[in-house]
Amino acid sequence: MTQTVITTPEFIYTQAVQAGIQAGSDAVPTPMVVGTPTSILGSDIDFTKKTYFVPDGVCGFAWVKIRPNRGKFVAWLKSENIGRANSYEGGYDISVREFGQSLERKEAYAEAFAKVLRENGINAYACSRID
């Protein structure tokens, strides 16, 4: 008996989102303390001044890039208004909107999302930048 494999764009996208949410939830960001340095170029914090503890670590952005900007999956994304064509770098970008400003959680999401796409024959990879 053969097993039917569902590979519609919607199913692939749903699987990728679920993998991303799981990976982002499982990520353990390195917390950071933000404060005023003791000197103008110092890397140590003056704890006599206001400090902030950021449990989700460094702030940033992450997205998944699909190249090339065509094919059945990208056409479906466009029809659903998911993501956007990147006119500067090329390809098609899907932003990670989950997990607030946590760069590490967003990166984990993007990596897992891109992995699901690659497993389904879609050329995709994770991108990120610190904010």
Wavefront OBJ file of the C-alpha trace (Angstrom):
o trace
v 0.000 0.000 0.000
v 1.363 3.433 -0.925
v 1.065 6.412 1.342
v -0.267 9.685 -0.047
v 1.952 12.665 0.743
v 0.270 16.058 0.944
v 2.479 18.741 -0.555
v 0.160 21.637 -1.310
v 1.671 25.077 -0.704
v -0.799 25.683 2.126
v 0.176 22.424 3.844
v 3.907 23.137 3.473
v 3.423 26.660 4.838
v 1.415 25.379 7.809
v 4.096 22.785 8.590
v 6.805 25.455 8.333
v 4.932 27.833 10.653
v 4.398 25.060 13.210
v 8.091 24.118 13.087
v 9.045 27.773 13.463
v 6.792 28.353 16.449
v 8.099 25.216 18.141
v 11.742 26.188 17.524
v 11.214 29.775 18.683
v 9.417 28.591 21.811
v 12.171 26.076 22.571
v 14.992 28.595 22.046
v 16.748 29.781 25.189
v 17.997 33.326 24.531
v 20.984 34.707 26.378
v 19.578 37.478 28.594
v 21.222 40.891 28.567
v 21.548 43.842 30.881
v 21.348 47.286 29.329
v 22.766 50.258 31.164
v 25.133 53.203 31.095
v 28.877 52.452 30.784
v 31.239 53.805 33.435
v 33.188 55.685 30.730
v 32.271 56.972 27.292
v 33.754 53.957 25.456
v 33.498 51.524 28.343
v 32.051 48.064 28.093
v 31.205 47.749 31.769
v 27.934 48.928 33.311
v 27.599 51.613 35.951
v 25.081 49.942 38.259
v 24.556 53.181 40.214
v 22.523 54.333 37.203
v 19.298 52.892 35.738
v 19.700 49.407 34.227
v 17.315 47.142 32.361
v 17.198 43.351 32.338
v 16.111 41.920 28.967
v 15.325 38.215 29.455
v 14.818 37.532 25.715
v 18.259 38.860 24.847
v 19.351 40.965 21.922
v 16.680 42.660 19.816
v 16.501 42.076 16.099
v 14.726 40.865 13.000
v 14.648 37.567 11.118
v 13.127 36.430 7.872
v 13.168 33.547 5.431
v 14.443 34.165 1.928
v 13.225 32.030 -0.970
v 15.141 32.046 -4.233
v 14.161 32.333 -6.991
v 11.106 34.529 -6.680
v 8.862 32.170 -8.637
v 7.245 28.772 -8.536
v 4.040 27.273 -7.191
v 4.874 27.975 -3.524
v 5.815 31.634 -4.089
v 2.722 32.128 -6.273
v 0.584 30.795 -3.412
v 2.326 33.108 -0.906
v 1.631 36.081 -3.158
v -2.030 35.079 -3.542
v -2.331 34.961 0.265
v -0.454 38.266 0.781
v 2.249 36.482 2.780
v 5.726 37.972 2.454
v 7.069 40.249 -0.258
v 9.387 40.301 -3.237
v 12.771 41.788 -2.364
v 13.568 44.214 -5.182
v 17.033 45.020 -3.803
v 18.495 41.572 -3.025
v 16.132 39.473 -5.116
v 14.125 36.511 -3.970
v 11.011 36.446 -1.832
v 11.083 37.304 1.889
v 8.798 36.097 4.677
v 9.264 38.106 7.882
v 9.159 36.451 11.292
v 6.479 38.359 13.177
v 6.363 36.134 16.246
v 8.404 36.403 19.464
v 8.485 40.161 19.940
v 11.978 41.587 19.552
v 13.990 38.492 20.536
v 16.587 37.968 17.812
v 17.519 34.480 19.029
v 13.915 33.254 19.083
v 13.219 34.798 15.667
v 16.379 33.199 14.243
v 15.354 29.793 15.578
v 11.923 30.241 13.981
v 13.423 31.255 10.621
v 15.900 28.336 10.604
v 13.156 25.788 11.326
v 10.790 27.367 8.790
v 13.450 27.353 6.059
v 14.371 23.745 6.859
v 10.782 22.597 6.219
v 10.776 24.443 2.905
v 14.098 22.873 1.856
v 12.769 19.424 2.797
v 9.988 20.115 0.295
v 12.326 21.121 -2.526
v 12.089 24.887 -2.029
v 15.384 26.814 -1.971
v 15.094 28.778 1.273
v 17.370 30.025 4.032
v 17.155 32.084 7.208
v 18.366 35.679 7.432
v 18.585 38.016 10.401
v 20.000 41.267 11.685
v 20.460 42.833 15.056
v 18.415 45.942 15.826
l 1 2 3 4 5 6 7 8 9 10 11 12 13 14 15 16 17 18 19 20 21 22 23 24 25 26 27 28 29 30 31 32 33 34 35 36 37 38 39 40 41 42 43 44 45 46 47 48 49 50 51 52 53 54 55 56 57 58 59 60 61 62 63 64 65 66 67 68 69 70 71 72 73 74 75 76 77 78 79 80 81 82 83 84 85 86 87 88 89 90 91 92 93 94 95 96 97 98 99 100 101 102 103 104 105 106 107 108 109 110 111 112 113 114 115 116 117 118 119 120 121 122 123 124 125 126 127 128 129 130 131
